[in-house]
Each structure stands twice: as C-alpha cells, then as structure tokens.
Amino acid sequence: MKKMYVILLLLMVSSLSAQDTIMQRSLNGGKRTADMNVTYHRSSWCNLLIYHDDQKYAEEILATYYARPLNDKFNDHSLPVQVVTTRGKKYTKFNKIDKYIMEGDIANDLVARWFNRNEETGYCDMELIYRRGLEGATTEDVEMAELTKRGKSILLDSGTDLIGNTFVLAHDIIYIDKGERNKNAAKGISGFGRFMRDLGEVMTQVTGDYTYYEMGRSLNDMSDVTADVVDDFEGFRVKIQTHLYRLNWQNSDNDFFFENYYLDENYYDESKFHAWKDANYTLTYIGTQEAICGKTVLQGMYDLSKLIQIVVYRTLDESIVKLQKNYEEFRIKEPIYEIDENGYVIAKIGMKEGVGPDSKYEVLERTEDSEGSIKYNRVGTLKPEPDMIWDNRYMAVEDGAENSDLNGTYFRVTSGRDLYPGLLIREIKF
C-alpha cells in the first residue's frame, strides 16, 4: 500500500520547476555563483514561548514574539499552541517545562503535522514530506524518480529522513527589571545627601559656608529621580533561557506509521483512526542555553516598541547560536553562495548565526549511497576574514553597523581545493 501512495504522489515530479529546487552553477566574470533559489535540506523546528503574563512589559514582549521574522535556516513546523502562560519574574523551573513538553501531545502533534493528518477524519497526505524531501534534490534524482519506482522511493525517503531532524525550542523570556537595583542606588545617594546636609549645617554654623549644606540638599532631592535616570540610560534588557528537544524518529517509524495510522479516502480503515489515540511518540531533551542582552540600547534612539524588538530578536538569536555551538545535531548547514576572484568563499550567514573571528567551518559534500541514504563528507575547512564578517542582525542596516552592507561573510580556505557553490558549510569546534 505504501508504494501505491508513493507512486501517486510522486507523479507530480515532472510538473515541478527545476530551477526552484535544483542548485544552478554558472561562471560570471570570473566568479562562480550559486542560483539564489538554491534550496537544501533544513532541519524543522517548533518554537514555544514561556510567557510570564505578570512581568513588566509582558504584553509588549508577547506582541514582539508573535511578530518575529521567520528564520530561513529552518523549516517552520509550528503547532497551533505557541505560547504557554505562567507567572513570576524568574525563570520557570525546568521540571515544569519539561513535564509539559514530555507528557503533553507535542510529539504526536509534530508527527501528525508532517503527514498533514486531519484530526476529525484521520486522513493523511504526503504533501509536506514530499515538498521538503525534494529540497536539495539533484537533477539525477528527479530523472531517476521519473523512470523507476525505486527512484521515487529515494525522493520520498529523503523527506521522511527529515522527520528525525525536528526540534522543539521553549524560550523562557524574562525582563531584567532594574527598578529594585536603581531604587537601592537612589537610597544610597539620598543617605549620602542627608549626611552631607547635616554636616553642612554644622559647618555652616562654624564657618558660615553654605556649600556643604547646598550640596547635601541637591543630592537628597536628586534621589527622587535617580531610578528613572538610570533606567533610561541602561535601556530595555531581557534574558532568555532556551530548552532544546528533538523528536525521536527512526527509519522503522516510517513503515510503522503507514501500517498503523496512515489513512486517506481511498484506503480508509476505521481501526487505524482509533489506533491513533494510543500513539505515543516522544521527544529527547538535548540541552539548555541562556542568553542575556549584551549591548544596551539607549531609549532615545528608538521608540519603545522598536527597542523591544531589537533586544528580544537579537537575544533570541544569541540563545539559538549558543545551542548550535554546543550541540552538533542542531547546527545549520548553509550552501556556499559564491567564490570570488580572490578565492574568498562567500556564504549567506553572519553575526546573527554567531559567525566571529574565531569561528571555524567545515565544507561538506552531499552524497547518497546505493540505498538512497544521504551522507555528508568533509572536503575542506574555512575561517572567516575578521574584517569581512556580515552583520545581518536585526536592524543592523538601520543602525549603520559596520559590515551590515556586505552580501555575506567572506571565508578563506584553510584546507581543501576545487570548492564550488552549492557545497554546504557547517560550524565546527576547534
């Protein structure tokens, strides 16, 4: 039965536009350039916000989170529930978040979305798997798919392989409330002011000089506005703790799903519809990283809503970068976009993805074995040029940030040769 689904769904191959899914290489003025429409196998992710509805700026943070730009390095695998409400001005305890994610229906819902399962009818289709499976397909793959059943299966398998690269990220966002700290500072200034005022009264009586008294009174009066002044200077800040999970999916799960749960209007089986109630897919916890807003932005530069966007988006990016640096399975692969006349390798990643002067990347060539399994073989290594790292962070262009006008990050080749656009690069540790 599975083969029948595969054949029916993959007959659409010939109607696809090759330029939308297949990497193009060309020589242009001494430069080797990849087509801008190049696509490749991305991991998929589902993001959740742990929303503290009683903290300062809660509504603004929520609105900003909903409006965040899509990340083109991952396939969006969002579920209907994207926000989990809690209370308190500190991070939610990990065991509460873990229990919600592990014991809820999130894993089942992720699998159901892959197969576009209709909750009311149980009907499924392969549209999403098929579409994502074609990302990065070569011309030879498509030609084989048009000629042989096994070729169609190879394309389908490349899609189901991606199910195991589905991640869940739970972002716990906390506003750094400087109010208490600033009030303490104000109390300190006020106390010093009272001391100077009292001392000034004594000195005035002895010397007739009102200088100390006036200074103490000024400091005392200043304490009323100190907290607000400090708060305005330091700007809006947040800290984010992100918990990372991965969907457990093995190759054997492909056949199991078809045999036990897959339904469509042509092959309906009521027992499969009811069997889904007992489905028990799971997630594995990978790790947690924290990011704290670094460079403070003065409130006078932007209105509050824009300031919140800058801080939240950049801090979210930083938390994701930290996860990628520490967990190889979560690292992105990015195709080489261009090799210029000076031999620099250019890729469309930058500071947003954590590229820095000390970063190191491997160059990977995508291959398939006789069974259709995809492997990535290292064929070279790269280092970014320190003064040619693209600043692609949110609002970097508007800020006039250095290197925000580059078309990507420029890398020098540290090993390997005959590299070309379309090969993938991935960060590695030293």
N, C-alpha and C positions, 0 to 999 in steps of 0.2 A: 504493500500500500504506500509506503514511504516513497518508493521510486515513482509511483504514479503522480504524487504531489510534486516531486522534483521536476518531472518531465513537463507537467502542465505549467508550472510556474516559470520555468527557465526557458520556455519557448519564446519569451519576450526578449531574449538577448539580442537578436538581430535588429530590434527596433530601437535599441539604445544608441545614443550618440557617443561614439568612441572618444571624442575629444573631452567629454565631461568626466570620463573615468580613467583614461589611459594617459600616462605621462608622455609628453612630447619632448623631444630633444632637437635643438637646432643650433646652427653656428651663425652668429650675427656679429659682424665687426670684431672678430677675434674672441668673442665671448661665447661661452656655452651656457645656455639658459634653459630652464625648465618652464613649461607652459604654466601660466598662473592657475589653470584649472586642475592642476595635478592633485589627485586625492590619494589617500593611503589609509591603511588600517589604523584607526584610532581606538583607544580604549573608550568605554562608555562610562558615564557617571551620573549618579543621582545625588543631589545636594539637599540637605536639610538644615534649617535654621533653628537653633535652640533660642527661642525668643523670650527674653525677660521683659514682660509687659509692665513691670512696675519700676523699671530703672529710668533715669533721666535720658531724654532723647529716644525713648523706646519706639515711639511711632515713626520718628524720622529714620531710625535705623532700619525698621521693618520696610518702610517705603523704599529706601535705598536698596535694600537687599532684593526686593521684588524687581526693581528696575535695572539690576546689574547687567552689564553687557555679557552676551554669550561668549564662552571660551571656545575658539575654533580649534583647539588642540584636542578636544574631547567630543565625542558624540553625546548629545543631551539625552539622558534616559530618565527624565524627571517623572515622578509619580504625582497623583493629584494632591496628596498631602505633602507640602513642602516646608511647613512651619510647625514646630512643637512648642507650645506655650509653657512657660514655667515662671517662677518668681524668685526674687533675690538679686542682690548686687554682686554676688560672687559666682564663679563657675558652678554649674550644676554638677553634682557628684557623678563621677564616671559610671558607677554601678547603676544609677538610674537611667542614664542614656543608653548604656549597654543593654540593659534589660528591655528597654523599649524597642531597640533595633533588633535584638536577637530573638525576642519572644513574640514580636508582632508579625504581621503578614508581609513585611517589606520584601523578604527574599522571594516569596511566592509571587508578589506583585511585579517584581522585576522580571521574573521568568515569563509571567503572563503577558507583560508588555512586549517582550521580544517576539512572542508568537501572536501578538495582537488578539489575545483571547477575549471574547465577549463574555462578560460575567453572566448575562442573562441567558444566553443560548449555548455558551461553551464553544462556539465556532472560533476557529483559529485561521490564520493565514501566515504565509512566509514572506510577506512583502518587505518588512523591515530587515529581516535576516538576509534576504536576497539583495536588497539595496546596499547594505553595509558590507556584505560579502563581496560585492563587485568592486568596492573601493580598493584601488591598488591592483586590480586585475590587469594582466598584460594582454597584448593583442593575441598571443598564442593561447592564453587561457580561453578567451572568447571564441576563437576559431575552434578550439577543441570542444567547447561546450555546444557549438552548433552541429558538430559532427558525431559526437559519441555520448552515450549515457554516462560513462564514467567522467567525461569532461564536465557534464552538468553537475555531477556529484561533487567534483573538485570545487567548483564555484560555491555550491551550497555549503560544503564543509568549511570553506574559508569564512563563511558567515557564522556558522554555529561555533567555530573556534573562538569567535569574539565574545560569546556569551560569558565565557570564563574570565574575560577581562572587563567585567562590570564592577564598578566600585560605588560605595556609598560614603559620602562625606557629611559628617554632622558638625556644623560650625556653631560654637558657643561664643557669642559676641558680647563683650562687657564694656560698657562705657567707663573710662577711667575718670572717676569723679574727684576732681582736685579740690572740691569745696572744703572738706574737713581739714586737709593739709593747709590750705590757704587761710582758713579761719584761725588755725593754730599760729600761723605766721603773723596774722593780724594781731592776735592776743599778745604775742611776743613784742611786737612793735609798740602796742598800746602800753604794756607793762613798763617797757623802757622809757616811753614817753612820760608816764606818771612819775617814774623815778627822777627823770631829768627835770620835770616840772617842780617836784618837791625840793630837789636840790637847788633849783633855780630860785625858789622862794627864799631859801636860807641864804644863798649867795647874794641875792638882791638886798636882803636886809643888812648884810655885812658890807657889801661893796657898792650897792646901788646900781649894779649892772643887770639889766633885764634879759640879757642874751640867752642864758640857760633856761629861764622860765619860758620865753617865747618858743625856743626850740622844742622843749618838752610838750608844750601845748599843741604845737603843729604836728608832732609825731602822734600824739594822742588822738587828734582829730583825724589824722590820716588813716588810722586803723579801721575806720568805718568803711573805707572804700578799697582797702588793700586787697581783700579776697577777689573782688571783681577785676581789679587791675591785673593781678597775677593770672587770673583765669583767661582774660582777654589776650594776654601776652603769650600764654602757652598754647592756646587754641584747643581744638577738639581732638581727643585721643581715644583710641579703643585698644583692647587686646582681644585676641581671638585664639581659642583652643579648638583645633580641628581633629576629630577622631575619624580614622580611615578603616573601612571594611571592604572585603572582596567577596563577591558571590561565588559560592562553591559550585563548580560545574565541570564535569569530566566528559570526555567523548562518549562514554557509555550513556550519559544522560540524554544525548540526542535521541537514540533509539527508544529509550525508556519513555520519553515524552510522547513520541509518536505512537507507541504501542498502548499507552495507558491514558493519555489525555487529549491527543490531537483529534479534533472534530471539524468537519465542515458540512455544509448542507447536502453534499453528495455522498458522504460516508458518515452518517450520524449513528452514534451508539450511545444510548442513554446511560449505560453503565460507566462510560468514560466521563460523562458530565458529572455524575455523582462522585466518581473517584477523585476528582479534583479537590473535593472538600477535605480529603486526607493527605493532600500534597504537603510535603514538609521539606522544602528547600531551605538551605541555611547560608549564613554568612560567616566569614572568618575575620576576626579583629586583627588588623595589621599593626597599627600604632597611632600615636597622638603627637602633635606638634603644636607649639604656641608661637604666635607672632604678636609683637607689640608695636604699635605705631611709632616709628622712629623719628624722622624729621618732622618737627612741629610746623604747622602752617598757621600764619597769623590770620586772625579772623577778618582783618581789614582787607585782605586780598580778594576774598570771595564772599558771597552771601552764605548764610549758614548751610543751606541745602547743598550747595556745590562743595563746600568744605567737607561736609559729612560724606559725600560721595567719594571725594579724593581719598580721604582717610580710610574709609571702610573698604573700598575696592583694592587699594594698594596693600592693606594689611591682609585681606583675604588672599591676594596673590602671593604674598610672602609666606603665609601658612602652607599653601599648596606647594610652593617651591621647596620648603623645608621637608615636606613629606616625600617629594620626588628625590631629593638628595639622599635621604636616609633609607628609602625603600625602592629597590631597583624595579620591582614589578610595576610600580606606579609611574615610572619615568616615561616621559613622552618621547616619541620618535618624530623627527622633523626632516623632511626632504631637503637636500641641497637645492637651492634655488638657482644659483649662478656661480660660475667660476670666471673671474675677470681676467683681463690681460696680464695682470701682475701675479696671477696664480692664487689670489685670495679666494677662499671658499665662502660664499655668502649664503646665509640661512635666515629665514624669517622668524627668528627668536631674538630676545634681548633681555633687558633688565627685568621685565615682567616675568620671564621664565627663569630668573635667577642667574643669568649669564654674568660672570665677573672676571676680573683679570686672572684669577687663579683657577678658573674652570678648565676642565679637560673633557673632550668628547671623542667617542669612537665613531667610525664610519662603518655602516652596516649595509650589506648587500642581501636583498631578499631572494631566497631560493625555495624551491619546492622539491621534495623527494618523490619517488615513484608512486607513493601512496597519497600524494597531494598534501602532505603536511608541510607547513611553512616554517622555514628556519631563517635566521639572520646571522650571517657570517661577517666577522670583523675584517675589513680590508684597509683600514687606515685609522689615524688619530689626528685630532685637531686641537689647537689652542686659539682662543680669541685674541685679536690685537687689542691691547689695553685701551688705546685711544680711539678704537673704532667699534665700540660696543653700543648697539642700538638702544636708546632709551625709549621703549614702547610702553611705559607705564601709563596709567590713566591720567589724562590731562597733561602729559609731558610736553606736547607741542605747544599748548596754550601757555604753559609756564615758561616757554623758551628754554627748556632744558637742553644741555649740551648733548649733541648726537641724536636728538629726537627727530632730526630731518634725514637720517640715514634710511636706506631701503632694506636694512637688515644688519646683522652682525657680521663682521669680516673675520674669518679664521685663517690662520696659517697652517699649512700641512706639516705635522711633526713626524708622520710616518705614512707609508703608502704612496702609490702613484696611480696615474691614469684614472683619477676620480672624475666623476661626471654628475651633472644634475639628475636628481631622482634617487640617488643613493640616500640612505637615511642616516641621520646623526643622532646620538643619544649620549647624555652626560654620564661620565664615569668618575669614580673616586680615584685619587692618586694611590 
